[in-house]
Structures are given as C-alpha cells and as structure tokens.
Amino acid sequence: MGRYRGPIVKIARRLGVNIAETEKVQKYLDRRPYAPGQHGQKRARRPSDYAVRLREKQKLRFIYDMGERSFRNLFEEASKKKGVTGTVFLQLLESRLDNVVFRLGIASTRRQARQFVRHGHILVNGKRVNIAGYRVKQGDTIAVSKKAQDIPFIKENIERFKNRKTFRWLEFDPTTMSGKFLRLPDREDLALPVNENLVIEFYSR
C-alpha cells in the first residue's frame, strides 16, 4: 500500500486525530468531531480488538505520512534493536529527515517537508540529501540550502514558527535557517495521541 495522497482532513476526521499536527486541521476537527459521510454522526458499534489495534497503527502511520511497506519495515527494524520496542520505533520515526524538517518549522506539514527534501532544498552536515527517510543522527546539522532560503513558503514557515516553543531534542536558528538534532527524543517528550503498544500487538498477532 502506497502513501496516502488524499485529503488530510478526511482521514483526520475518520481517525479522530489531528494527523497533520496543524492548527488548521485542529480547528476543522473541533467544528466537526465525527467521521465524514452521511453516517458519520451515528453511534458506531463497539469495535473489535483487531479494529482497535488497526486504528492505532493507522493513526501512527498517517501522522508520519508513510506508506505501509516503509512503516512496517521500520517497525521490524525497531523490534530487533535493544530497548523498549515502542519507544525505539517512535525514535526511528522521529529521526526521519522529513519529520525533522517539519519539527524544526522549515515546513508547515510533513508532506511539505517531504517535497522540500526531494527537491534538494535541505542539507545535512553541509551535503544535499534528497531522501525523505534519511536517518538523522545525534549531532547532525540540518539546514536550508542557500538557493532555497529565498523560497517564499520556507521563509513564511520560519517566520511563523520562529517564536514557538522548540522541541527539547532539537535546536534551530531562524537567522541562519539551520538547526541541530541534539538527541533521540524520550517517550515523554512526544505528545502523540497514540498507544504504541497496540501497534506492537497489531504487528505481533
């Protein structure tokens, strides 16, 4: 299954989660806190255990804007590493380059971040990287290329987010349009509306 390219709000309403992590989508969910379609407001029957686990997996996959194959492969990698599988999995997701570009405020959504990366607008340690799933490591510097610093979307995003509270595992300098991946985030750093243990159960069934 490939990456979802349809309307974000539709999936967000179906899952009941702001998968884009943007104010715009949250406002829409606040106005219409029910599933889309003519039967969206009807009371749904109690979901099965499988449906509950599937829902959690889908929430996490759509939040990080990934296709099923890539998402599953990353989970398999996490399950083979030392540590708590759920936390390791989230750390691998957070260290993807497209996610880091989004977290730094260079892009307004992960979809936009993916575009910036693929178009060669992002540098890692001074080198151009165009792979969205590139694994950012502790101490890596992520910056907007010199040529891309004049792109209106990027300038607007950085101006909009420069005064917001930064994530503890990242640092960013809006004047140079560059930041650093300080460390892997701890689980308590991530305010994700997902129970990753149910995701583990889904893939372990």
N, C-alpha and C positions, 0 to 999 in steps of 0.2 A: 504494500500500500504506500503510495507516494505522499508527499507533504500536502496538507490541505491548503487550497488556494482560494476558497470561497469566502463569503462574508464572515468576519471575526465575530460580530455581534450575534449572529445566528447561533454559532457554536457556544458562545459565552452564555446565552440565554438557556440553551439546552442543558448545559452542564451546571448552570447557576454560579459560574465563577468568572471573574474578570481575567480571562486568559491573556489579554494584551497588556495588563497592568498599566492602563492609561486612564486618565480622568474621564475622557470622552466615553469610553465603554462602560465605566462605572456609573456614570450619570444615566446611561441608557438602561442599565440593569436596575437602577433604583426606580426608574419610571415603569419598567415592565419586568418585574421579578418573577417571571414564569416562562415556560418553554414557548417557542414560536409555534405558529399554526393555530387553526381554529379550535383545537382541543387542548391548547397549551395551559389554560387555566383550570382544566378539570382535575379533580383529585386522582392522582395515579395510584395504582395498586402497589402494595409493598414489593420492592424489588428483591430478586433472589440474591443469594450470597455472591454468585458469579457476576450478576449485574452490578453489584456494589463495587466489587474489585475492578471490573472493567471500567466503570465510571472513573475511579481514582486514577487508573492508568491513562485513560483518555485525557483527563484534566491535566496531568503532568506532561503528557506528550504535546498537547496543544499549547500549553503555557510556553514550552521551549520551542514550539514551532518546528517539530521534526517529523519525518516520515517514520512509519512503523519499523522498517528494517533497521534504520540507523539507531532508533531508540532502543530496539531490542538488543542490538549488538553492544550498545553502551552498557545496558543492564548486565549482559553476560560478562563484560569486562569487569564491572564493579563486583559481581558475585565471586570473582576469582582473586580479588585483592584482599589484603588484610584489613581488618576493621569492620565496623557495622555496615552491612551491605547497603541499607537505605541511605545512610549518610554519605558513603563513598559514591553512590550513584548520583546523588544531588550535587556533590562536589565536581564530579565529571561533567555534569550538565552545566554547572556554573562556570567551568573553565573553558567552555567552547568560546571561540573568538567572537562569533556573532552575539552571544549573550553578554560578553564583557563590553563590547562596543555599545550595546544597549544600556547596560548598567552604568557606564561612565557618562551617559547622557549625550553621546555623539549622535545617536539615533533615537527617534521617538518610539519605535517599536522594534521587536526582534526581526520582523520582516524587512523593515527598512535597513536595519543593521546588516542583514544578510546581503542586501543589494550593495551597500557600501563596500563590504568586504569583497564581493565577487567582481565589482568594478575596479578593484585595485586602489581604493581610496585609503586603505588602512595599512599602517606599518607596524611591524612587531620587531623591536630592537633594531629599528632603522631599515628593516628589509620589508619589501612589499609582500603581503600574504593575501591570497585571494580564495582561500579555503575556509568556508564558514565554520566548519567543525574542527578547525585547527586547535590543538590543545595549548592553551596559555599556561605558562609555568610561573611559579613564585619568582618574583623579581623582574619579570618581563615588562618592558615598556611598550605601551600601545599608543600610537599617535596617528593623527590625520596627516596624510601626505601633503606636501607643500602646495601642490596644484589643487588639491581638493579643499583646502582651507577657505577658498572663496565661493564654494558651493552654497547657495542660499539656505537650503534645507539644513546643512550641517551647522552653519553659523546661527541660524534661528534656534536649533535644538540646544546648542551650547549656551546661548544667551538665556534661553528659557529655564534651563536646569542648573545654571552656574551657582545659584544661591540655595539650592536644595541640600538637604542633609545627605552626605555621601555615605556609601556603604563602608563598613569598617575594614573590609579586606581589600579595598581599592583606594587609590588617591588619584586626583585629577586636577590639572592646572588649565583653566579655560583660556588663559592668555597664550599658552603655547599649544593648546589643543592636544595635550598628551597626558597620559596617566600611567599608573603602575599597578600591576597585580601583586599585592603585598603578600597574600597567603590564601590558602584554601579557606572558604568560609566554614564556620562551625554550624551545626544544625540549628542552634538557637539564633544564629544570625539571619536565617532565612524565614521570612514570614510568608511561607507558601501555604495556601489553603488545601493541602493535600496530605493524606496519610500514606506515606511511602511504604509502610508495612503491608498495606493492602495491595500495593503494586507488586511487591515481592511475592505475596501469596498468589497473585494472578499469574505471574510467570513461573511459579514453582508448582503449579497444580499438575 
